[in-house]
Amino acid sequence: GLDALSHLQCLRLAHNRIVSQGSGDTKCPALDSGWELAKLASIADSLTAVDISNNCASTFPPALCSLTQLTSLDLRSNQVRRIPETLSQMVSLTKLYLDRNPVEH
């Protein structure tokens, strides 16, 4: 698992056709809360940048908000419509890329 990557600082998952759980697309890997929490917990303290751009995610992955060390989050070119209020927990975040998403205001 990711336990061996305890010093990982940047996780780039761009251009992987990742979808949100429940999208109905069985050919693409899904971002569900179980995957997020289980996989990211072991690297949460070192991770400073996550890039999930150019995928098909329709929801903001909730577990990302628990990554308080993140300084950069790239969700460009997805289908994200809502930004969770828990985004305020990301106290170190200085760069947030959401362009090319149908975000509702």
Backbone as CSV, one residue per row, in Angstrom:
resi,resn,N_x,N_y,N_z,CA_x,CA_y,CA_z,C_x,C_y,C_z
1,GLY,0.807,-1.182,0.000,0.000,0.000,0.000,0.856,1.254,0.000
2,LEU,0.227,2.344,0.346,0.911,3.631,0.363,1.746,3.829,1.621
3,ASP,1.703,2.888,2.560,2.466,3.016,3.796,3.957,3.217,3.532
4,ALA,4.476,2.596,2.500,5.898,2.706,2.173,6.248,4.078,1.606
5,LEU,5.257,4.880,1.297,5.490,6.205,0.708,5.259,7.316,1.726
6,SER,5.720,7.116,2.933,5.435,8.049,4.016,6.052,9.435,3.814
7,HIS,6.958,9.589,2.848,7.563,10.895,2.575,7.038,11.518,1.281
8,LEU,6.008,10.900,0.706,5.436,11.403,-0.540,4.851,12.789,-0.321
9,GLN,5.226,13.727,-1.189,4.730,15.095,-1.062,3.711,15.459,-2.134
10,CYS,3.821,14.880,-3.304,2.935,15.234,-4.405,2.301,13.966,-4.982
11,LEU,0.985,13.953,-5.070,0.253,12.827,-5.638,-0.462,13.324,-6.887
12,ARG,-0.044,12.826,-8.033,-0.611,13.278,-9.302,-1.414,12.140,-9.926
13,LEU,-2.718,12.341,-10.015,-3.639,11.353,-10.585,-4.350,11.917,-11.815
14,ALA,-3.770,12.894,-12.453,-4.385,13.557,-13.600,-4.503,12.613,-14.789
15,HIS,-5.522,12.873,-15.605,-5.741,12.141,-16.865,-5.884,10.630,-16.674
16,ASN,-6.634,10.211,-15.674,-6.838,8.789,-15.416,-8.288,8.350,-15.529
17,ARG,-9.147,9.215,-16.010,-10.578,8.903,-16.168,-11.218,8.491,-14.844
18,ILE,-10.761,9.072,-13.756,-11.328,8.789,-12.435,-12.694,9.456,-12.338
19,VAL,-13.669,8.724,-11.816,-15.026,9.234,-11.655,-15.397,9.246,-10.179
20,SER,-16.480,9.906,-9.849,-17.002,9.878,-8.490,-17.795,8.607,-8.286
21,GLN,-17.843,8.127,-7.071,-18.609,6.928,-6.752,-20.073,7.144,-7.106
22,GLY,-20.686,6.125,-7.681,-22.090,6.201,-8.017,-22.360,6.806,-9.378
23,SER,-21.316,7.050,-10.158,-21.521,7.666,-11.469,-22.069,6.671,-12.485
24,GLY,-21.948,5.374,-12.186,-22.427,4.359,-13.105,-21.398,3.911,-14.124
25,ASP,-20.256,4.560,-14.168,-19.208,4.197,-15.122,-18.329,3.123,-14.488
26,THR,-18.480,1.891,-14.906,-17.733,0.783,-14.308,-16.372,0.567,-14.956
27,LYS,-16.083,1.282,-16.025,-14.793,1.130,-16.697,-13.714,2.020,-16.100
28,CYS,-14.121,2.978,-15.273,-13.173,3.937,-14.706,-13.071,3.752,-13.195
29,PRO,-11.882,3.966,-12.622,-11.742,3.868,-11.163,-12.548,4.962,-10.480
30,ALA,-13.141,4.639,-9.355,-13.998,5.599,-8.656,-13.328,6.159,-7.420
31,LEU,-13.602,7.434,-7.148,-13.173,8.076,-5.911,-14.303,7.917,-4.909
32,ASP,-14.218,6.928,-4.056,-15.240,6.794,-3.021,-14.597,7.071,-1.674
33,SER,-15.396,7.338,-0.674,-14.856,7.749,0.619,-13.999,6.671,1.255
34,GLY,-14.299,5.394,1.045,-13.476,4.323,1.597,-12.082,4.323,0.990
35,TRP,-12.003,4.483,-0.332,-10.704,4.533,-1.014,-9.903,5.710,-0.516
36,GLU,-10.525,6.861,-0.445,-9.826,8.071,-0.065,-9.242,7.973,1.334
37,LEU,-10.081,7.636,2.292,-9.616,7.608,3.676,-8.573,6.532,3.905
38,ALA,-8.818,5.345,3.394,-7.888,4.239,3.618,-6.547,4.480,2.949
39,LYS,-6.550,4.993,1.743,-5.312,5.169,0.997,-4.535,6.420,1.397
40,LEU,-5.223,7.488,1.744,-4.540,8.740,2.019,-4.081,8.891,3.468
41,ALA,-4.650,8.130,4.382,-4.321,8.290,5.797,-2.843,8.099,6.079
42,SER,-2.201,7.134,5.426,-0.801,6.835,5.719,0.169,7.875,5.165
43,ILE,-0.292,8.729,4.254,0.597,9.747,3.687,0.107,11.169,3.966
44,ALA,-0.910,11.310,4.785,-1.532,12.608,5.025,-0.568,13.637,5.606
45,ASP,0.358,13.225,6.439,1.255,14.178,7.087,2.309,14.754,6.149
46,SER,2.676,14.018,5.097,3.715,14.503,4.189,3.167,15.114,2.909
47,LEU,1.929,14.794,2.560,1.356,15.210,1.286,1.065,16.714,1.271
48,THR,1.654,17.430,0.309,1.428,18.868,0.198,0.719,19.257,-1.100
49,ALA,0.671,18.359,-2.079,0.023,18.680,-3.353,-0.705,17.458,-3.903
50,VAL,-1.941,17.674,-4.368,-2.732,16.618,-4.995,-3.276,17.172,-6.312
51,ASP,-3.096,16.393,-7.366,-3.574,16.776,-8.692,-4.520,15.690,-9.199
52,ILE,-5.808,16.013,-9.258,-6.814,15.091,-9.778,-7.461,15.745,-11.011
53,SER,-6.712,16.575,-11.684,-7.245,17.300,-12.836,-7.500,16.381,-14.020
54,ASN,-8.349,16.868,-14.916,-8.647,16.163,-16.161,-9.132,14.733,-15.946
55,ASN,-10.092,14.599,-15.062,-10.752,13.320,-14.815,-12.247,13.537,-15.007
56,CYS,-13.059,12.705,-14.405,-14.511,12.814,-14.557,-15.210,12.889,-13.205
57,ALA,-14.500,13.339,-12.180,-15.088,13.397,-10.840,-16.199,14.439,-10.799
58,SER,-17.355,14.051,-10.278,-18.487,14.978,-10.211,-18.692,15.549,-8.809
59,THR,-17.982,15.000,-7.829,-18.069,15.528,-6.472,-16.670,15.826,-5.951
60,PHE,-16.591,16.776,-5.047,-15.339,17.119,-4.387,-15.026,15.982,-3.422
61,PRO,-13.893,15.297,-3.569,-13.579,14.167,-2.680,-13.502,14.625,-1.217
62,PRO,-14.446,14.244,-0.365,-14.527,14.747,1.003,-13.274,14.514,1.846
63,ALA,-12.609,13.402,1.650,-11.435,13.103,2.477,-10.288,14.085,2.229
64,LEU,-10.296,14.754,1.103,-9.242,15.729,0.835,-9.246,16.842,1.876
65,CYS,-10.407,17.168,2.408,-10.506,18.239,3.400,-9.779,17.901,4.697
66,SER,-9.520,16.633,4.935,-8.797,16.243,6.146,-7.285,16.317,5.954
67,LEU,-6.842,16.619,4.746,-5.403,16.736,4.472,-4.961,18.164,4.767
68,THR,-4.754,18.451,6.033,-4.496,19.820,6.470,-3.120,20.343,6.064
69,GLN,-2.231,19.492,5.595,-0.905,19.922,5.151,-0.880,20.323,3.680
70,LEU,-1.973,20.058,2.954,-2.009,20.377,1.526,-1.854,21.867,1.306
71,THR,-0.951,22.227,0.391,-0.814,23.621,-0.010,-1.374,23.840,-1.409
72,SER,-1.503,22.762,-2.197,-1.989,22.882,-3.564,-2.940,21.728,-3.889
73,LEU,-4.103,22.079,-4.436,-5.104,21.092,-4.841,-5.604,21.453,-6.229
74,ASP,-5.427,20.538,-7.165,-5.816,20.780,-8.550,-6.942,19.839,-8.947
75,LEU,-8.123,20.402,-9.138,-9.310,19.651,-9.569,-9.818,20.169,-10.912
76,ARG,-8.954,20.817,-11.673,-9.350,21.376,-12.969,-9.931,20.307,-13.888
77,SER,-10.825,20.741,-14.751,-11.379,19.901,-15.825,-11.995,18.606,-15.310
78,ASN,-12.895,18.743,-14.362,-13.705,17.635,-13.871,-15.160,18.043,-14.030
79,GLN,-16.041,17.471,-13.254,-17.468,17.813,-13.295,-17.964,18.218,-11.903
80,VAL,-17.085,18.798,-11.087,-17.421,19.175,-9.712,-18.420,20.329,-9.722
81,ARG,-19.524,20.139,-9.016,-20.579,21.156,-8.964,-20.604,21.918,-7.642
82,ARG,-20.207,21.263,-6.568,-20.278,21.898,-5.241,-18.953,21.750,-4.503
83,ILE,-18.619,22.799,-3.771,-17.426,22.806,-2.931,-17.914,22.675,-1.490
84,PRO,-17.424,21.678,-0.748,-17.930,21.469,0.617,-17.476,22.565,1.580
85,GLU,-18.304,22.825,2.569,-17.948,23.806,3.594,-16.714,23.364,4.376
86,THR,-16.459,22.068,4.411,-15.303,21.542,5.143,-13.977,21.927,4.480
87,LEU,-14.042,22.580,3.333,-12.826,23.078,2.691,-12.072,24.009,3.636
88,SER,-12.787,24.656,4.528,-12.157,25.576,5.485,-11.191,24.869,6.434
89,GLN,-11.263,23.535,6.516,-10.332,22.765,7.348,-8.933,22.698,6.728
90,MET,-8.845,23.018,5.464,-7.562,22.929,4.750,-6.787,24.225,4.989
91,VAL,-6.289,24.363,6.197,-5.697,25.620,6.652,-4.379,25.981,5.961
92,SER,-3.698,25.025,5.364,-2.430,25.296,4.684,-2.595,25.554,3.192
93,LEU,-3.804,25.377,2.681,-4.053,25.483,1.249,-3.819,26.908,0.752
94,THR,-2.921,27.045,-0.221,-2.654,28.352,-0.820,-3.017,28.381,-2.300
95,LYS,-3.160,27.203,-2.927,-3.522,27.128,-4.342,-4.650,26.121,-4.521
96,LEU,-5.755,26.589,-5.092,-6.906,25.739,-5.366,-7.341,26.001,-6.798
97,TYR,-7.238,24.990,-7.641,-7.583,25.114,-9.051,-8.891,24.377,-9.329
98,LEU,-9.908,25.123,-9.710,-11.222,24.548,-9.980,-11.750,24.943,-11.358
99,ASP,-10.916,25.569,-12.177,-11.413,26.006,-13.474,-11.821,24.819,-14.334
100,ARG,-12.740,25.085,-15.248,-13.331,24.094,-16.146,-14.121,23.022,-15.369
101,ASN,-14.865,23.490,-14.367,-15.825,22.684,-13.614,-17.140,23.455,-13.599
102,PRO,-18.272,22.782,-13.588,-19.558,23.484,-13.528,-19.967,23.819,-12.097
103,VAL,-19.095,24.521,-11.367,-19.338,24.838,-9.961,-20.544,25.761,-9.839
104,GLU,-21.468,25.386,-8.954,-22.664,26.196,-8.696,-22.361,27.160,-7.570
105,HIS,-22.882,28.364,-7.701,-22.632,29.396,-6.679,-23.781,29.487,-5.721
